Amino acid sequence: MKKLFLSIAFLSVIFTAKAFQLPAPQSNPPHIELKYYGLYCVVDFTHMMHFKAQNGQYMDQFGNLHAFDDVYGLNGITAVAGWQWRKESAIGLGFSYLSDPMGAFSQIPVFVEFRSHFLRSRLTPYTAVQMGYSIPFGSKNKVQEYTRIAEGGITFGLQAGLRFAFSRRFGINAYVGYQFIQCRDVERGFEEVATSSWPEIYHNLKFGTGFYF
């Protein structure tokens, strides 16, 4: 009887201690990471500006010499859809719809993109390389001495930025970069008469922010 009483008392102490035991500290939840394989899409709002103005001269149909100074900004949207085959590497196809206030330099670059992410965490730096061809709108600026991109050319871009993940399937990114744009034929003229036509190359500083999903 005494052994039974001691056994019951011992079990009672154990259960009482369990009841008042402080909860064990919880480990931190795993970091949020975007899906690391399969289809992905990026939509960015893009701004480009000249590194250096394009300067030159041309002669109109009356034999008068004119100087030009191309300074423009391009604004628009860049969209990419592709395939991510591992956490650090992805390849996609994309295009940009870019316009300028003058109306002469608006264009649509179409490109292949190679993208890399460097950390497997909620916030990660990334880089992207874009190579393709830029298609001009072919529009003129509404001035007497007009400019028009008659034929586009190759384009090449580099960008470095940060991506922040809100969930496994949605994040935002922001970047800064460089964009090379070749124009194989830039036409300049006076009123409706073209007086010069030659290739030009533009170097642009670009910024962007948008969504990754």
N, C-alpha and C positions, 0 to 999 in steps of 0.2 A: 504493500500500500504506500509505504514511504517512497519507494522508487517511482511509482506511478505519479505521485504528487510532485516529485522533483522534476520528472520529465515534462509534466504539464506546465510547471512554472518556467522551465527553461525555454520551451516553445513560445510561451506567452511573452517572454522578454525579447525573443528574436522578432516576433511579429510586431511588437510595439516599436522596436528600433527601426524596422522596415517602414512602418507607417510614418514616423517622424524624420526619416532620412531625407536630406536635401537632394533635390534632383541633380543629376550629373550635368555638368556644363555641356551645352550643345556645340558640336563642331560647326565651323562656318560653312554655310551652304556653298556648293561648288560654283565657281565663277560662270557667268553667262558667256556663251560662245556661239557665234553664228554657225549655222550648218556648214560643214566643211567639204561637202561634195555635192554634185548635182548641178542643176540649173541655177543661175543667179542673174539678177538684173540690177542695173544702176541707172538712176536718173539724176542728173546734176543741172543746176543753173550755172551757166558759164559766162565769164567776162574775159575778154582779151584786149590788150592794149599794146601799142608799138613800143619796142625797145628803142628804136631810132626811126625818125621820120625819113620818108623817101623823097629825095630832092632831085630836081632835074629841069630841063628846058625842052621846049618843042616850038616849031614854027607853024603858024596857021596858014590858010590858003591865000592870005594877002601878003605873006612874007614877013609878018610880024612875029617877033620872038617872045615866047611866054615862059615864065618860070612856074613850077608847081611844087607844092610841099604837102605830101600826103600824111596826114595825121588823123587816125580814125580809131574808134573803139568798136568791138564786136560784142554783142550780147545775145544770149539765146539759151538753148537747152541741148544737153548731150545725153544720149541714151545708149546703153550697152547691154546686150544679152549674151550670156556665154555659159561655159561649163567649168566648174571647179572640180579637179580630180584629186586634190589633196588640200590640206589646210593652208599651205603656203602658195599654191600655184593655180592660176586660172587663165583661160583664154576665151575671148569673146569677139563678137562683131558689133560695131557701133556706128553711129552717125551723130553729127551736130547740125543744128539749124541756127545759123548765126546771121545777124543783121546789124547794119550800122546806120546812124542817122543820115548820112550822106546818100545812101542808096547805091553806091558804086562798088562797095567791097563785100556785100552780103554774099554768103556762100554756104554750101553744105559739104563738109568733110565726111567721107565714108572711110572707115578704117578697121583694122584688126587690132585688138588690145591684148597685151600680156600683163597680168596683174599678180602681185605678190604681197602677202601679209606676213608680218615678221613675229608676231606674238599670238599665242593661243589664249587670249584673255578678252575681257569686255572692251578694253581700249587697246588698239593696236596701230602702229604705224604701217603704212603700205606705200608701194610704188606702182606706177602703171606706165607702160610704153605703148604708144599708139602710132601705127603706120598705115597710110592709105593715100587717097586721092581726094582733092578738094574741088567740088563742082560749083562754079560761080552762078549767081542768079542772072547775070548778064544785063543788069539794070544800070542806068546812068544817074549820076547826081544831078539835081535840078538846078544847074547853073549854066551860064553861057559857055564857059570853058569846062567841058565835061570830062569825066573819067569813066571807063567801063572795062571790067575784066571780061575779055572776049573768050579766053580759054584758061581753064584751071591748070593744076599741076599737083605734084606729090606733096604730101604733108606728113610731118613727123612731130610727135609730141612726147614730152616727159612730164610726169607729175609725181609729187610726194605729198602725203597727207596723213590724216588720222581717221580711223573708223571707230565709232562707239556703238556697241550692241545694246539694244533695249530688250531683245529676246533672241531666241534661236533663229528667227526668220526675219528680223527687221533691225536695221541700224541706220545711222547717219554718218556722213563723211564730209570732210573739208580738205581742200588741197591748194597748193600753189605749184606752178610749173612753167614750162617753156613750150611754145608752139612755132614750128617752122612751116611756112606756107609758100609754095612756089606758084607763081602765075606765069604761064607760058606765053600769054599774049595780053598785054594791057594797052587798051586803045585810049588815046587822048585826042580831043578834037575841039573845034570851035563851032558852037551852035550844033548843026547836024552833020558837019563835015569832019571825018577822021583825018587827022594830020600826022599822027605818029602811032606806031604799034611796035612794042618790044617786050621781052620778058622781064619780070621783076621778082625779087625775093623779099619776103617780109618775115621779120623776127618779132615774136609776140611774147609778152609776159601774160600768163593767164591765172585766173582764180576761179574756184568753184566750190559749191556746197550742194548737198542733195541727199538722196535716200538710197539705201542698199537693201535689197530683199531677194 
